[in-house]
Amino acid sequence: MNRTRIQIAKADIVKHFDGLHDHVLKLKEIRTILTEQRAFWRLAQSTTAEQFITFLKEHAKLREVEFPFPQRPERCYVWGDVPLLSVLLSLKKNLYFSHYTAMRLNGLTEQSPTTIYITDERSSSGNDQRERVKLGQAEIDQAFSRPPRVSHNWVEHTGKKIYLLNGAHTGHLGVVTEPATDEGGQEVPARFTNLERTLIDITVRPVYAGGVFEVAKAFALAKDRVSINRLVAMLRKLDFAYPYHQAIGYYLERAGYKPSQIDLIRRLPIENDFYLMHEMGDTRYVSNWRLAVPDGF
């Protein structure tokens, strides 16, 4: 039987894809490869990108992977065996792992979370230097009496629940690219929030971190590695409307940090009562941080 041109070129095509730096590709990138290599592979001009992809899926190592996120579905093509962490970071430009996933990558949890959090940070709106609105006690009370806002932009994939969060613009503050170990024990390059930024993020959104007990455990596990100076500098840059530093101070005290470290947080103004989390039910009041925490916590 006569072999088609694409069958004759298969070995060269496989060699080309094997040699690519990134084995997670978008449709646009595959189209570009086909355009640039068509003459060298002697493929017919009538061979479309869709036909090319179908051939590679049926006769080589290409897989199509879909993530039907409600806000915007994502699709990519994976060549060979690529760790899920690498696939997820390749879905869009400048994504990074955050919250519970960053806790795991930073060694801040003893759990093996089945939920993965990726943040897609909004670009600068041009008016990021606007003055922060000052909230009064009544506004804080009202906001924290309600349930926390939780994203519905998630999908199930290979037994994992994957959230793609729409993050506020921070200029990727505290985001690092470092080798990380995936759940299969394979080392992969990953983008994720560093120790200090992760502790801040999970204080702000304990619902994305396994709850306040897991957040408290993270502060305890970070004790010998975290820089409170760096953490305070980040807090100043993030300039939250709510006084999350009061919650952070409480977590530090609860985990037995040095008084000199806790004092760095105490220097920040404490002007209102605050809450460790939303919609707590029975609470107790920690007067030195002006903080309501769950009863028994």
Secondary structure, DSSP 4 states (H G I P E B T S, - for coil): -PPPHHHHTHHHHHHHHHT-S--EE-HHHHHHHHHHHHHHHT--TT--HHHHHHHHHHHSSEEEEEE--SSS-EEEEEES---HHHHHHTSSTT-EE-HHHHHHHTT--SS--SEEEEEEEPPP-S-TTSPPPPPPHHHHHHHHHSPPP----EEEETTEEEEEEEEPP-SSTTEEEEEEE-TTS-EEEEEEE-HHHHHHHHHH-GGGTT-HHHHHHHHHHTTTT--HHHHHHHHHHH--SS-HHHHHHHHHHHTT--HHHHHHHHTS---S-EESSSS-SSEEEEGGGTEEEETT-
